[in-house]
């Protein structure tokens, strides 16, 4: 469970989506991930500037539902990874990034500069997320290749 000091540090700690209550964990511990999510899928927002990860139950809310609560005011959605992960062994492995996939699924609406920003984002060192038992290694490698392919076609 989130402690009072964590609530104060987080932008918001929870939100009601329809009839569902969504608890957002900032930089969750291994025991919080295990206890709260019991191996289910999670959604997360990884903020490389502040080295924070916001995590919630994937079945309850989408990134769009919680973007205002999890995206720091000084960051753009293109500078973070808004992803989904599933439990593999003792940690969660990210398999999608909604904010980046959107650009790759419909590349016609984006120009070369947009893809260069996304490439800069995925080329960062994301290993710090492993402190919170969330691995982005395979995801960012695949995204980098996809973005580079999109840039070739621009």
N, C-alpha and C positions, 0 to 999 in steps of 0.2 A: 504494500500500500504506500502511496506517496506521503511523505512527511510534510508537516506545515512549512518548513523552510524551503522544501522543493516547490511547493505551491507558490510561494512568494517569488522564487527565482524564475519560475516558468511564466510565460505570457498569460496563459490560462491553464488550469489543470483539468477542466472537464467542460463538457457541453452536452446539451440535450438535443438529440436529432429525432424529431417526431416524438415517439414514446420511449425511445432508447436513451440511456445515459451513457456517454462515452468518456472514459477516463483516459487522459493523455499522460504518458510517462515520459519525463525528461531524463535522458541518460539512465535508463533502467539498469538495475543490477541483474545478475544472472538469476538470483532467486525471485526477483519480481517478474522476470520474463517467464520463468517456469511456473510460478504460482498463478499469475494472472492470465496467461495465454494457453497454458496446458498443451503446448505443441501445435496449437492452431496457427493459422496464417496471421501475419501482422502487416500493417501498413506503417510506414515511417517517413519522416522527413529528416534528412541528414544535412546539417548546416556546417560546411567546412570552415567558414570564417570564425565561428564561435566554438567549433568542435562539440556541437550538441546534436543529439538524436532525440526526436520526439516519436513515440511509439503508441499505437492504439490497435484495438481489435479490428481486423480487416472486414469482419462480417457485419460490423455495426456502422462504420462510417467510411466515406471515401476521402481522398485528398481534398477535393473541392469543398466538402462539408467542413473541413477543419483548417483550411489554408490560413484563414485569419488568425487562428489560435496558434499555429505552429510556424508560420513564416515570419522570421524577424523583420522588423520594420525597415532595417537598412539593407535588406537583401531582395533580389529579384528571384522569381521562380526558376529562372534559367541558371542561377548560381548555386542551386541546391539539387539534391536528388530526392524526389518524392517517389518512393518505391514501395514494393511489396516483397515480402520474404516468407519463406516456409522453414519449418524446423528440420534441420539435418544434423543428427547427432546431438551435440551439446550446444550448438549455436543455430542462428537463423541465417539462411543464405538468400540474398536478394536475387530475384529473378525478373523483375520489371521495374521500370522507372516511368511512371505515367507522364510526367512533365516532358520527358525527352522523347518517349515513344510517340507522343502526339505530333511532334515535328517530323519524325521519321515516317509516320503513317501517311502524312499528307504534305510532302516536301514542296509542292507547288506554291503554297502560301508563305514560304519562308525563303529568305535570300541568303547569300553566301555569308554575310556578317552574322546572321542568326546561328548558322551552323558552326561558325568559328567560336562563338560564345559557348555553345554547347560542348564543343571539343575541348575548350579550355577548362570547362567544368569537369568533364570526365577524366581529363589528364592529371588532375590533382591527385595527391596521395590520400587515398581514402582508408588506409590501413587503421587509422585511429578509431574507426567505427567498431573494430574488433574488440576494443575495450568493453563495449556494450553488447558483445556476443552477436553482432550483426556483420556478416561478411559481404562486401560489395565487389570483391576481386573479380569474379567471373562476369558479373553484370557489367562493370565499367570496361572491361576488356572487349566484350561484345559490342557495347554501345560505341566505343571508340572506333571500331572497325565499321560499324554502320554509318556513323557520322562522316568518317573519311570517305566512304563510298558516295554519300549524298553530296559531299563537297566536290567530288570529281565531276558530278553531273550538273554542277551550278555554273 
